[in-house]
Amino acid sequence: MNPNATVALHTGHPMPVMGLGTWQLTKDTEETVQAALGLGYRMIDTSSDYGSQPGIGEAIKRGGTDRSSIYLVAKVEEMDDAYDATRRYLDELQTDYADLMLIHRPPPTSAGEQLWSGLMRAKQDGLARDIGVSNYTTGQIEALIDAGGEMPAVNQIEWSPFGHSQAMLDYCRKRGIVLQAYSPLTRARRLTDDALAGIASRYGKTAPQILIRWNLQRGTVPLPKANQKHHLEENIDVFDFAISDEDMASLDALNERYSALGSLPYE
Ligand SMILES: NC(=O)c1ccc[n+]([C@@H]2O[C@H](COP(=O)([O-])OP(=O)(O)OC[C@H]3O[C@@H](n4cnc5c(N)ncnc54)[C@H](OP(=O)(O)O)[C@@H]3O)[C@@H](O)[C@H]2O)c1
């Protein structure tokens, strides 16, 4: 595996095995995204409420990386008209398609069937290559499918050794849905955990590198956010080692349903 490696979505399209999160990059977005692309990051995750779309658009326009080799993930919000919002967000990103457009979170009183049909139309019209969901339970995904919707390509949820769910992973595998891991570094809150630090030191790696590698070996797709250049470099330097089966099991066993954001969104 290397930074250009991909996972296959059920539609047959490839998606990079890891990406860059951009929540709270704010004014540094353009510079940080340019640096990330230079280091070999190929997937960028954004949302209108991160404020990072214009900076990402500028970084892609000014950087030396072809749009076709960059994988852009964007999201529609619960109050949006999904089709119109997709067009608007693409304008901000200065591009004419998203590689993946997600429903950011299910609306409070439905599974978002209306948003989903807007995204299906956006896909048909070429505004999005693939479509998916975020913060969805298995039941909410089933409700979308039962309503005649197509199978989401991705569910993007909070995911780390400290907070994950075998049942969700089994469900996604059974349905052919790729699980994207947000807040994969626990928003830096659990990086000094003793067990994690112990495993990291045995591999001569850092705690964030172990958290990212744990995802890569499970086939889940981490989206670590980093503003600082040395963090960007460290987080993509994860392709020269492998965690043993035994240590993978020890990392799995750290699960305490921990959520850096308050509660796991899919339980
Ligand atoms: N769909 C959703 O509802 C949803 C929700 C939350 C997040 N997300 C997405 O997932 C992305 C990642 O999640 P996140 O931003 O919540 O948190 P995260 O990636 O778990 O953690 C980011 C924090 O870790 C620090 N960090 C990064 N690399 C590090 C390293 N090597 N050593 C030490 N600290 C390091 C960063 O510091 P610096 O920035 O200072 O480098 C930042 O403070 C978001 O940016 C967003 O794109 C999606």
The ligand as a Gaussian input file, in Angstrom:
#p B3LYP/6-31G(d) Opt

LIG

0 1
 N      -19.130000      14.250000       8.812000
 C      -19.031000      14.831000       9.975000
 O      -20.038000      15.090000      10.673000
 C      -17.666000      15.188000      10.504000
 C      -17.513000      15.517000      11.861000
 C      -16.226000      15.798000      12.313000
 C      -15.143000      15.761000      11.430000
 N      -15.335000      15.460000      10.113000
 C      -14.210000      15.431000       9.144000
 O      -13.145000      14.637000       9.664000
 C      -11.972000      15.436000       9.746000
 C      -11.083000      14.979000      10.880000
 O      -11.715000      15.072000      12.138000
 P      -11.379000      16.232000      13.210000
 O      -10.912000      17.456000      12.526000
 O      -12.580000      16.299000      14.089000
 O      -10.235000      15.628000      14.121000
 P       -8.920000      14.726000      13.998000
 O       -8.481000      14.598000      12.617000
 O       -9.185000      13.503000      14.798000
 O       -7.881000      15.585000      14.848000
 C       -7.424000      16.844000      14.445000
 C       -6.534000      17.377000      15.557000
 O       -5.386000      16.524000      15.679000
 C       -4.215000      17.311000      15.570000
 N       -3.194000      16.514000      14.877000
 C       -3.188000      16.151000      13.580000
 N       -2.101000      15.416000      13.306000
 C       -1.395000      15.315000      14.450000
 C       -0.170000      14.705000      14.796000
 N        0.524000      14.001000      13.893000
 N        0.277000      14.805000      16.088000
 C       -0.456000      15.494000      17.011000
 N       -1.625000      16.106000      16.743000
 C       -2.101000      16.014000      15.458000
 C       -4.592000      18.514000      14.759000
 O       -3.690000      19.576000      15.040000
 P       -3.273000      20.707000      13.958000
 O       -4.503000      21.043000      13.177000
 O       -2.777000      21.815000      14.814000
 O       -2.182000      20.156000      13.077000
 C       -6.006000      18.769000      15.288000
 O       -5.948000      19.450000      16.516000
 C      -12.522000      16.854000       9.895000
 O      -11.533000      17.837000       9.684000
 C      -13.629000      16.818000       8.890000
 O      -13.100000      16.928000       7.569000
 C      -16.577000      15.152000       9.645000

